[in-house]
Amino acid sequence: MALLRKGVSHSGLNKYRVVTGQTWDEIAQKEKAIRLQWDIEWKSKCNQTSAKEKTRQAEQIQAALDHILLDSLRAPLFNFDVLKDNTPFPDYQPTPPIQKALPREPMRTEAEFNPQPSFIEKISRTKKAAFEAENQRRFDEAHQRWESEVKSIQTSNQNRMAEFELKYKEWSDKKAAYEAEQINNNKEIDSFADAVKSGRKDAIEDYIPLLLGTLRYPFEFEREVVTEYLPESKLLIVETVLPKMESIPNVKSETFVKSKNEWKTTLYSESYMKKKYDSVIYQIVLQILHTCFRDQHIASFIDAIAVNGKLKTVDKATGQHIEPCILSLTTTQKDFMALNLSAIDPKAWFKSAKGVSAASLANIAPVAPLITISKEDKRFIEAYEVADTLDESSNLAAMDWQDFENLVRELFEKEFSVNGGEVKITQASRDGGVDAVAFDPDPIRGGKIVIQAKRYTNVVGVSAVRDLYGTLLNEGATKGILVTTSSYGNDAYKFANGKPITLLNGGELLYLLEKHGYHAKIDIKEAKELLKP
């Protein structure tokens, strides 16, 4: 009996083999064994390729860590237009309905209603009259059916057009509101840009965190910038949170151990990472100075910059959250602009510029800042207590707006005071700005928190949430809280999703009051009547 043959191939391994056997079942078994072996070889080859790719990526990250400063030298200058939203209205414009055509009107002269009479109908007057009456009846019925159908189609067309016009008006109103809000927000950006370019103190202090927030790094870390600008001396003080050593990628290579069928990750040594960490931090300091000194909008207003770099970490001896300053430096624009940043040794320059830091930044040795930021915020005003004046008849939606802001401050002060937090109220503005600022020392949820209070009787739209997010960024805060006596629209919740923003509606506000032993009500209908002009 002749042997049966079948060719078997594997394109990935570039292998080909002829399998022979007495029966097709025998060939199938041999083919299965060969393919199983090839699959194992292919998986191993893929793992080795993947290991090389992962190692290559790890090497690229290490190279990127060495080029943080150089990469920033090629970064484009900041343009306020990038903050503007000029995207077209996203909803599609409703299309007019296709009008259904009217049927053709039947005519009495048509052949359908004028058949040829029979011989009897021609010679008999009675038969002829009956014949013509029947023709007229059929025409009248057809015409009535036509009239009824025309009326039905016209009604349907009118209803569909009315529905379209309603949808179009809703779309047009939404589009107009969207574009009006877009124009208003862009005008606010223009106003902010004008304030920065004119050298206004508060605008520059708000601008620097925004400017430094555009810097990009080959790793993630918590970023926070607080600034103070002294126009009299043209001195800018920048207090920035620096990355911890654990944030710096430390993978050297990835290999796949075939015998154990497992991955092995090789890490860089601790001594290597300490040197790398120093290099990264000193590059960041130079990067901050370069970004601020060369900025086209504020360079003429800054003669010198002080940088204080701090860490947010945990003291291993006590387990307590600490924020030590690990480096401090001051330099003038004149001295800095004379540097050749493309060939500089960041650490050597820092020492030559009389910067203060430990010999190794990884040791987290605190240093005294050369110049510190004043914690006094002139916006803060003296607060007063409101909660004790409330009872079940107090309608929060109708209370004085300044009393409402103080009530919100008072409630959150009770919330944050448990952990030693502090809440301060700002000057009355009623313009969507900061109403209160909380300083929470909690190591997990803590930081600077901006709070806005909206004593509204209507649904809070997305614009208020956008304003809060903008304020959060400008203040360098870690979180924003919006409190209202009413409720929020879906667009507001959609915008807040994924951002460090908490939205508290009227019901949640009442719950917060009751949590601290106070009682009140929210009656929107009553408030609208009481607040009528």
N, C-alpha and C positions, 0 to 999 in steps of 0.2 A: 504493500500500500504506500502511495506517495505521501511524503510529508506535506502538511499544510504550512503556509507561511503568512506572516503579517508584519508589516513595518510599524514600529513604535518610535515616536520622537518627542523631544522636549525642547521647545524653542528657547526658553530661558537659559538652559544649560548647553544648548547647541549640541544635543546628543541624538543619535539615531541607532536603532538596533532592529534586526530582523528576528522575530520570534517564530520558532517552528514547533510542530506538534502533530500527534496522530489525529487529534480531534480539536474542534474549535473550543470545547470546554477546557482542554489542556492549555491551549494558546491563551485563553482568557485568564486562567490562573497565573500563567507566567507573566502576562502583561501587567496584571494587578501587582505582582511582587516587584516588577521592574519600576512601575510608576511610583510605588510606595517608597522605594529606595531613592528615586530621583527627587521626590517631594521633600524628603529629609535633606538631601544635598542642596536643593533649591532654597529651603528655609534657612539653612546654615549660611548659604551664600548671601541671602538677603539680609540676615542679621549682621554679617560682617560688613556689608555695604552700609547698612543703617548705622553701625558702630562708627564707621569712618565719617559718615555725614554728621553724626552727633559730636564727634571729636572735632571736626572741622568747624562746626558752629560754636563750640566752646572756645576754640582758638580765636575765632572772629570776635567773640565777646571780649576776650582778654585784650585783643588789639584795639577794640573800640574804647576800652577803659583807658588806654594810653593816649587816645586821641580826642578826649572830651573837649579839651581847650582848643585844639586845632580845628575840630569840626565846628565849634562855635564861631571861629574867626570867619568862616565862610557863610554863616547864617545871614539871611536877608534882614534888613532893618525893619523894625516894627512899623506897621501901618494900621492906623485906627480903622480903616475900611474893613479889615478882617473881622472886626467885631460886629459889623452891620449885617443885618439879615435882609437880603434882597431877593430871596427865593419867591417865585410866583406862587399865587394862591394855589394850594395843592388839590382842591376839590375840582372835579371836572364840571364844566358848564353843562347844564341840562340841555338836551337837544329837543327841538320842537317835535311834536308827534306828527306822523304822516297822516294827513287827512284822508279818510276813506272817500272814494269817489261816489258821486250820486248816480243811481241807475238812470238809464235813458227813459224819458217820459213816453208812455204809449200814446200813439196818435189814432184818432178814429178812422183815418183814411187807410190805415195799414191793412194788408191783405188778411191778416189774422181775424180782423173784425168785419171783413167784407167777403165772405165766401160766395161762390156762385150758387144762386138759388136753383132748386130743382124745377122741373117742368111744371109740376103741380103748383109750386110756390110762385111761379111766374104768371100763371093764368088765373090763380085764385086770389082775390083781394084779401080775403081773411087769412089765407095761408101766407101771403106775401107780408101782410102787416105783422103777423106772429113771427115770421122769419126775421124781419127787420128789428122787431122788439127784442128778440133773443140776441141778435148781434149787438144791439145797444147795451143790453144787460151785461153781456160778457165784457164789453169795453169798459163799462162803468165799474165793474168789479176789478178789472185789471188796473184801472186808473186809481181806484181807492187803495188797492194793494201798493201801488207805486207811491202814492201820497204818504201812506203809513210807513213804508220803508224809508222814504226820503226824510220824514220827520224823525224816525229812529236814528238814522245815520247822522243827521244834523245835530240831534241832541247828544249823541255819542261824541261827535267831533268837538262840540262846544264844551262838553264835560272834560274831555282829554286836554283841550286847549286851556281850560280854566285850571286844571291840575298842573299843567306845565307852567302856566304863568305864576302859580303859587310857588312851585319849586324854584322857578327862576328868580322870583323875588327873594326867597329865602337864601338862595345861592348868592345873589347880588348883594344882599345885606351883609352876609357873612364875609364876602370878598371885600366889601367896603370897610367893614370893621377890622378885618385882617390887615388890609393895606394901611388904614389909619393908624393902627397900633404899630405897624412896621415903621411908618414914617415918624411917629412920635418917638419910638425907641432909637431910631437912627439919628433924630435930632438931639436926643439926650447924649448920644455918643459924640456927636459934633460939639455939643456944649462942653462935655467932659474934655475932649481933645483941645478945645480952645483954652480951657482953664489950665490944662497941663502946659500948653505952649506959652501961656502968659506967665508961667512960673508960680502959680498960686500954691501955697503951702499944702493945703489939704488935698488938692488934686495930684500933686507930685507924690504925696504919701500914699494915695490910693493907686497911683499909676505903677509904682515900682513893683509891688507884688504881681500885678498883671503882666508887666514886662518880663519879670524873671520866671513867671509861670509858663512862658513860651519856650524856655530852654528844655532840651530833650536829652535823656540819658539812656544808656544801654541796660538799665535795670530800673526797678520800681522802688520808691521809698516815700515815706510821708513828707510832704512838702508844706512848709509854712513860713511866711515872710512877714515881719512887722517892721515898719519903717518910721523914721522921724526926720523931717527936713527943717533945717534951721536957716531961713532965708538971709538973716543978717550976716552970717558967716559963710553962706553957701555950702554948708556941710550937710551931707546925707548920711544918716545912720541906718544901717541895714542889719537887722537881727534875723538870722535864718536858721531853720532846722536842717542839720546835715544828716546824710545817711549813716546808719550804724554799720559797723563792720560786717554784721551778718547779712546786710542787704547786698553786699558786693558778691557777684558770682564767683565761685571758687572751684568749678569743675575743670579738671585738666584733660581728661579723656574718658571715653566710654568704650568698653570692649565686651564682646559676647564670648563667654566661656562655653565652647561646644560640648565638652565632656560633662559639664554640670547643667547645661541648657539654661543658663542664667546670665544676667547682665552684671558687669562689674564697673563701678564708677571710681575713678581715681581723682582725688582732690589735691589741690596745691597745698604745700606745707604752710604751717602757721606763720613762719618767718616771711615766706613769700607774700602771703596775704596782708601782713602788717605793712610791708613796703608798698604793696599795691594800694592799700587803703590810704596811706599817707599821700600817695601820688594823686589819687582820685580827689581827695578833699582839697588839696592845695590847688588842683586844677579848677575845682568848683569856685574857689575864692577868686582866682584870676578871671574866671568866666563871668562872675557877678560884676566885678569891677569893669571889665571890658564892655559888658552889655550896657551898663549904666553910663559910663564915661563917653561912649561913642554914640549913644542914642541921639538922634537928630532933634528930638523934641525938648530934651531937658539938659543937654550937655552944657549950654551956656549958663545954666543956673547952678551948676555944681562945680565947685573948686576942689572939694575933697570928699572922700567917702571913708566911713568907718564901718568895718564888717565884724560882727560878732557871730560866731558859729556855735550853735549849741546842739546837744543831743537829747532826744527823748528816750530814756532808757530806764532800767530798773537797777537799783543798787543791790548787788549780789550779797552784800553784808547784812542788809536790813530787809530786802525784799520790797522796799518802798520805791515809788515812782520818783525819778529825779530828772532834772533838765539842766545839767551842768554846761557852762560855757567852756569849750575846749580850745578855742582860738580867738584871737582878737587882733585887729590890724587897722591902721589908718594910713592913707596915702593920698597924695595930691594928684589932681588931673595932669599937671605938668610933668611930674615924675613918671606917672604911669604911661602916658602917651609916648614917652621916649623909649619904652621897652620894645624889644623885638620878640613878640609873643610866640612867633613860629619856631623860635630856637631856644626858648627859655627853659630853665629847670625850675618848676613851680616851687618846690620846697626850698631850694637854695635862694630863690628870690624872696620868699616869705621871710626867711631869717635875715636877709640883708636889708629888708624893708622894716626891720625892728618889730616884726609881728611876734606876738607871744603865744606859745603853745608848749605842750609837753614834747619831749624828744620823740616819742612815738604816740600818735593820736589814738591808736588802738588801746592804749592804757587808760583812757578816759580820765585824765588828770585835769580837774577844773582849774581855770585861770580867771583872773579878774579882768573884765572888759576894760579896754582903754577909755572908751566913751560909752555911756549907757543911755538907753532910751527912757525918756520921762514917761512914767505910767499915768500921768495925769491927762485926762481927756477933757478938754474944755466944753465938750458937748454935754457932759454929765451934769445933771441938776439935782437939787434936793427933792427926794420923793416924799410922798405922804401916804398914810394908811387909808384904805377904803373898805376892806373886807368886813371889818367890824360894824360898819353902818348898814350892811345888807340884811334883808330878811326875805321871807317867802314872797312878799309883794314887790320886791325890787326887780324891775325889768332891765336886764343887762343891755338889751338891744336899744333901749331908750335913754340910757344914762349919759351923762356928759362924757364926750370923747376923751378928755384929759383924765377924768376919773377912771374911765375904762382902761387906759394905758397904765395908770398906776396900780389898778387892780391886777392886771396881768403881771406886772413886775412883782407885786407882792406875792402872788401865787407861786411864781417860779422861784422867787427867793426862798420860799418855804420848801420847794422841791430840792433846790441845790444846796441849801444850808446844811443838809444832813451830811454832806461830804466836805463841808467847809467852803462851799461855793459862794459867790457874790453876784448880785444882780443890780445893775445901775440903769436908771432911766435917762434918756437923752432929752434935749430941748424939744419942745413941741414944734413939730414941723407939718404934720398932716399931709406930707407930700410923698409918702411911700418909703421914706428913709428908715433908718434904725430908730425904733421906739425904745428898745432896751438892749443891754448887752450883759450876758452872763459869763462869768469866769468860773469854770468848773475844774477843780484840780483832780477829779477822778481819772485814774490812769487809763481807763478803757473808754469811757464816753466823754471824757473831759476836753478842755480847751476853751476857745472863745466861741460863744454861741450868740448869734444875733436873733432877736425876737421882735416880731412886728405884730401889732394888734389892730384888727380891723372891726370896728363896731359898725357892721353892715346890716341892712335889712333886705338886701338882694343877694343872689348867688355870687360868690367870689369867682371871677374868671381867671384865665391863665395869665393875664398881664400882671396881676398882683404877685403871682408865684414867680414869674420871670424877674420882676423887680427885686423880690427877696433874694433870688439866686445871684443876681448881679451885685446886690449889696454884700452877700456872703463872700463873693470873690474879692470885692474891693476891700472889705474889712480884713481879709485874711483869716476868716473864721472857719471853724471845722464843721459847723452845723447851722442851719437856719430853722426857725420855728415860726409858723404863721398861725395866729389865733383869731377866730372870727365868731361873731354871735350868730351867723347864718350858716351857710353850707358852701360846698365847692362843686364846680362843674366838672364833668368828665375830663375836659381838656386840662384843667388844673391838676388833677390827679395823674393824668398821663404825663404831663411835663415833669412833675415831681418824682415820678418813678425812676429809681436808680440814682437819684441825687441825694445828698445829705440834707434833706428837707423833710420836716414833719408838719403835716396839716392837721390842725385841731378845729373841729367844727363846734357849733353851739352846744350840742349834746355832750361832747367830750369836755368842753369848758365847764359845764354844770357839774359833771362828774368830778373834775379836778377840784372845784369849789367844795363839794360835799366831802371829798377825801380829806380836806383840811378843816372840816367842821363848819362850813358856811352854807347858807341856803339862799337861793335866788331863783328867778325864772327868766325865760326868754320867750316873749310874745311878739312875734314879728308884726302881726296885724296891728296890735296896739301901738307898737313903736312907730309904725308908718304914720298913724294918725297923730301921735304926739309930736313927731318931728316934721310935720308939714310946715312949710314956711308961712 
